[in-house]
Amino acid sequence: MRNAIVAASIDIAEQYISVFDLDTRHWRVFRHGDIKLGYQFDRIVIIRPHWQVTSSQVIDFEDQAREWMGRLARDGHLTII
């Protein structure tokens, strides 16, 4: 099983791994811009920036989220929180 937590920083992604007690053998952490070409994930959880962001940062986030959608396995699940 290959799963990903994607956040603005590795530190934020690791906090989600810790808080939800996710097994690090099954979950990997990435930054929004770290699109992994060639990888397919069963589950991707993308953490949307919830603090003050500029309109260009929102556009960048949406573009990056679309790129991550392309990394889903055939029956994969994407969640944006």
Buried (B, 14 or more C-beta within 10 A) or exposed (E): EBBBBBBBEEEBBBBBBEEEEBEEEEBBBBBBEBBBEEEEBBBBBBBBBEEEBEEEEEEBBEEBBEBBEEBBBEEBEBEBE
